[in-house]
Amino acid sequence: MMRSIAIAWTILLPGMAFSAPADVSQPTTAIVAATRGAAVARPPATETLRGVIDSVDQGNDTIKIRLSRGATEQFKVQDGLIFNSVRFGDAVEVSVQSIAGLRTIVGLSRE
């Protein structure tokens, strides 16, 4: 019986022999302040634009949209399925974000 208790102590409790007490020298406010800044992650700003499809370039993953006042702008497309839903001349509303430095369409709806 003593032998089984000794085996249980060596199998079940070795971590307790090597565990160190918690470091209480650092105040908890410093820990909270250090982790608070790391937890703040802002999503990229989304801009909503309206225009007319001027050209579709599926090979380069881009769509050119004619915006107000006749200005056209070329956008990257995040989801290739968007190409199946638009054609030249369609009036659209797009949600645009700056991803990797490129203005990218992240959402599109036909008007």
Secondary structure, DSSP 8 states (H G I E B T S, - for coil): -HHHHHHHHHHHSHHHHH------SS-HHHHHHHHHHHH-------EEEEEEEEEEEGGGTEEEEE-GGG-EEEEEES-GGGGGT--TT-EEEEEEEEETTEEEEEEEEE-
